[in-house]
Amino acid sequence: SLAAMARAVAGLSHAPAYLLVDGNDRPPVHCPCQLIVKGDATALSIAAASIVAKVARDAMMRRLAVHYPHYGFETNVGYAVQHHLQALAVHGASPAHRVSFAPVREA
């Protein structure tokens, strides 16, 4: 989300001189930005950041799987696969689930 991007930028130890943003919405930051639709396909730094973010997210999901074993986070990494949807229907949402995830709202 744009707010998450702004929090991430605010948390950096050094203020960035310039941001490349994958998408067409400018985050609320105090530095120049270049918006690039499908930036992960055209900008190497955006593609690399996307990979780093995916690896970090997958590691976080494996840690959450230890605390919430019913959901299969270690294999589905939070995606709406059949086992995950079934676990939501049976167990409801865990505190780790995002309310913005439609199946969580429905559960």
C-alpha positions in Angstrom: 0.0 0.0 0.0 1.0 3.6 -0.4 1.0 4.1 3.4 3.3 1.1 3.8 5.7 2.5 1.2 5.8 5.8 3.1 6.5 4.0 6.4 9.3 2.1 4.8 10.9 5.2 3.4 10.5 7.0 6.7 12.2 4.1 8.4 15.4 4.2 6.3 18.5 5.3 8.0 19.2 7.8 5.1 16.6 9.7 3.3 16.5 8.7 -0.4 17.3 11.2 -3.0 15.0 9.6 -5.5 12.5 6.7 -5.6 11.5 4.3 -8.4 7.9 3.2 -7.7 6.4 0.1 -9.3 2.9 1.4 -10.3 1.0 4.5 -11.1 0.3 5.9 -7.6 2.7 8.2 -5.8 3.3 7.3 -2.2 3.1 10.3 0.3 6.9 10.8 0.6 9.1 13.9 0.6 11.4 13.1 -2.2 11.2 12.9 -6.0 9.6 9.7 -7.4 9.4 8.1 -10.8 6.3 6.0 -11.2 6.8 3.0 -13.5 3.9 0.8 -14.5 5.1 -2.8 -14.6 8.4 -1.6 -13.2 9.5 -5.0 -12.2 9.7 -5.9 -15.9 11.6 -2.8 -16.9 13.7 -1.6 -14.0 16.4 -3.9 -12.6 16.3 -2.3 -9.2 12.6 -2.7 -8.9 12.9 -6.4 -10.0 15.6 -7.0 -7.5 13.6 -5.3 -4.7 10.6 -7.5 -5.7 12.7 -10.7 -5.3 14.1 -9.5 -1.9 10.5 -8.7 -0.7 9.2 -12.1 -1.8 12.0 -14.0 -0.1 11.5 -12.0 3.1 7.8 -12.5 3.0 8.2 -16.2 2.5 10.5 -16.4 5.5 8.0 -14.5 7.6 5.3 -16.9 6.6 7.4 -19.9 7.6 7.9 -18.3 11.0 4.1 -17.7 11.3 3.5 -21.4 10.4 5.1 -22.4 13.7 2.5 -20.3 15.6 -0.5 -21.0 13.3 0.0 -24.6 12.0 -3.6 -25.0 10.7 -3.2 -22.7 7.8 -0.2 -24.3 5.9 1.7 -21.0 5.7 4.9 -22.9 5.2 3.7 -24.1 1.8 1.0 -21.6 0.7 2.8 -18.6 2.0 -0.6 -16.9 2.6 -2.0 -17.3 -0.9 -5.6 -18.3 -1.4 -5.1 -22.0 -2.2 -7.7 -24.6 -1.4 -6.1 -25.8 1.9 -5.7 -22.2 3.1 -9.4 -21.4 2.3 -10.5 -24.6 4.0 -8.5 -23.7 7.1 -10.1 -20.3 7.2 -13.5 -21.8 7.0 -12.8 -24.3 9.8 -10.6 -22.2 12.1 -11.5 -18.6 11.2 -8.8 -16.0 10.8 -5.6 -15.9 12.8 -4.2 -12.7 14.2 -1.7 -12.8 11.4 -4.2 -12.7 8.7 -4.8 -9.4 6.8 -8.4 -8.1 7.0 -7.9 -6.7 3.5 -7.6 -10.3 2.2 -11.2 -11.0 0.9 -11.4 -14.7 2.2 -10.4 -13.4 5.7 -13.3 -10.8 5.6 -15.6 -13.6 4.5 -14.4 -15.9 7.3 
